[in-house]
Amino acid sequence: MKIEQAKQITEQALDKLIQALEAGKSDTLKAYLATMSRFHRYSWGNLLLIMFQMPKATRVAGFQTWKTLGRFVKKGEKGIMILAPLVVQRGIKAAGEDGPEPENILLGFRPVYVWDEVQTEGRPLAEISIVTGDPGSYMDRLKTYVAQLGISLEYSPDIAPAKGLSQGGKMTLLPDLSPAESLSVLTHEVSHELMHRSERRAQTTRTIRETEAEAVAFVVSHAIGLDGAEASTSYIQLWNGDKQTLTESLHFIQVTASQILTAISPGE
């Protein structure tokens, strides 16, 4: 499959999302972000493909991966198509040879198929432990990640009515928030530090920045099983009539949420 064909498939899925937003159905984007929370390592385009083919998917894997886990795809089950890059390496050097580093060249994409857990049968999978209302050690790991980024974290009642404040290298949270709310607000502010402290800040509106940060907070909270994690009804403002704006936002939300989840997940 050529790059243009792969791009066309992704564009069709994006168009469906935009049509839903045009109709005022922000729940469609909320569903997309929920999908992102379950598969945060997938590209935003493959997340779209998974959501529109199987919105309730929980764990997906290829045929051989399921086999190694002692599970087998049920007869007659239709696979979920995603796109895998075709990459070749040019300029490979012999051991000890001087010269430029090898270069990865993207030739195109190929369709591959994955199946959700409900489409398989066999050995039970180990249950993934999740929190239900209390972020527990996730909050400690998030604070550790903040420190690793070189960002100071303080608490002050003076920022009220705001719950959190990001000032470029320094974040302030309102004290006495509930544990779940503290994690959500801290994730929101970390997202600003990661996404909006570069030249991109001048290229986005405050609405876009706040909505992106809230979207990341939703994805992270949802991923670790926090109760009551609700997405903003203002997601439709991400699009604002511009497909490129929405595409860029989805990319930054996916990358940032994945970065944070990778940092706070046990065993990562």
ChimeraX attribute file (.defattr): number of C-alpha atoms within 10 A of each C-alpha:
attribute: neighborCount
match mode: 1-to-1
recipient: residues
	/A:1	14
	/A:2	12
	/A:3	14
	/A:4	11
	/A:5	13
	/A:6	19
	/A:7	14
	/A:8	12
	/A:9	15
	/A:10	19
	/A:11	16
	/A:12	13
	/A:13	20
	/A:14	20
	/A:15	13
	/A:16	14
	/A:17	20
	/A:18	22
	/A:19	13
	/A:20	16
	/A:21	21
	/A:22	14
	/A:23	10
	/A:24	13
	/A:25	16
	/A:26	21
	/A:27	16
	/A:28	21
	/A:29	22
	/A:30	20
	/A:31	16
	/A:32	22
	/A:33	29
	/A:34	24
	/A:35	23
	/A:36	30
	/A:37	25
	/A:38	19
	/A:39	21
	/A:40	25
	/A:41	17
	/A:42	16
	/A:43	18
	/A:44	25
	/A:45	21
	/A:46	19
	/A:47	26
	/A:48	26
	/A:49	22
	/A:50	26
	/A:51	20
	/A:52	18
	/A:53	16
	/A:54	15
	/A:55	16
	/A:56	14
	/A:57	18
	/A:58	13
	/A:59	12
	/A:60	21
	/A:61	15
	/A:62	15
	/A:63	16
	/A:64	13
	/A:65	13
	/A:66	21
	/A:67	15
	/A:68	9
	/A:69	12
	/A:70	14
	/A:71	19
	/A:72	19
	/A:73	22
	/A:74	13
	/A:75	8
	/A:76	7
	/A:77	12
	/A:78	14
	/A:79	19
	/A:80	21
	/A:81	16
	/A:82	23
	/A:83	20
	/A:84	15
	/A:85	15
	/A:86	15
	/A:87	13
	/A:88	11
	/A:89	10
	/A:90	11
	/A:91	11
	/A:92	13
	/A:93	12
	/A:94	7
	/A:95	6
	/A:96	6
	/A:97	8
	/A:98	8
	/A:99	9
	/A:100	9
	/A:101	10
	/A:102	12
	/A:103	12
	/A:104	13
	/A:105	11
	/A:106	12
	/A:107	13
	/A:108	17
	/A:109	19
	/A:110	17
	/A:111	12
	/A:112	13
	/A:113	16
	/A:114	21
	/A:115	24
	/A:116	21
	/A:117	17
	/A:118	14
	/A:119	18
	/A:120	19
	/A:121	13
	/A:122	13
	/A:123	12
	/A:124	9
	/A:125	10
	/A:126	6
	/A:127	6
	/A:128	6
	/A:129	8
	/A:130	14
	/A:131	17
	/A:132	13
	/A:133	17
	/A:134	18
	/A:135	22
	/A:136	14
	/A:137	13
	/A:138	18
	/A:139	19
	/A:140	13
	/A:141	16
	/A:142	20
	/A:143	20
	/A:144	14
	/A:145	16
	/A:146	22
	/A:147	12
	/A:148	10
	/A:149	13
	/A:150	11
	/A:151	18
	/A:152	15
	/A:153	16
	/A:154	13
	/A:155	15
	/A:156	13
	/A:157	13
	/A:158	11
	/A:159	14
	/A:160	12
	/A:161	8
	/A:162	12
	/A:163	19
	/A:164	22
	/A:165	22
	/A:166	20
	/A:167	13
	/A:168	16
	/A:169	14
	/A:170	16
	/A:171	20
	/A:172	22
	/A:173	23
	/A:174	20
	/A:175	16
	/A:176	11
	/A:177	12
	/A:178	12
	/A:179	14
	/A:180	21
	/A:181	19
	/A:182	19
	/A:183	24
	/A:184	26
	/A:185	23
	/A:186	26
	/A:187	28
	/A:188	24
	/A:189	27
	/A:190	29
	/A:191	27
	/A:192	24
	/A:193	21
	/A:194	17
	/A:195	20
	/A:196	21
	/A:197	15
	/A:198	11
	/A:199	9
	/A:200	11
	/A:201	14
	/A:202	10
	/A:203	10
	/A:204	13
	/A:205	12
	/A:206	12
	/A:207	13
	/A:208	21
	/A:209	19
	/A:210	17
	/A:211	23
	/A:212	25
	/A:213	28
	/A:214	25
	/A:215	28
	/A:216	31
	/A:217	28
	/A:218	26
	/A:219	31
	/A:220	29
	/A:221	27
	/A:222	24
	/A:223	22
	/A:224	22
	/A:225	17
	/A:226	21
	/A:227	14
	/A:228	13
	/A:229	18
	/A:230	15
	/A:231	22
	/A:232	14
	/A:233	14
	/A:234	13
	/A:235	24
	/A:236	23
	/A:237	14
	/A:238	24
	/A:239	19
	/A:240	13
	/A:241	13
	/A:242	10
	/A:243	15
	/A:244	10
	/A:245	15
	/A:246	21
	/A:247	17
	/A:248	14
	/A:249	22
	/A:250	24
	/A:251	14
	/A:252	19
	/A:253	26
	/A:254	26
	/A:255	19
	/A:256	24
	/A:257	27
	/A:258	21
	/A:259	15
	/A:260	22
	/A:261	21
	/A:262	14
	/A:263	17
	/A:264	20
	/A:265	13
	/A:266	10
	/A:267	6
	/A:268	7
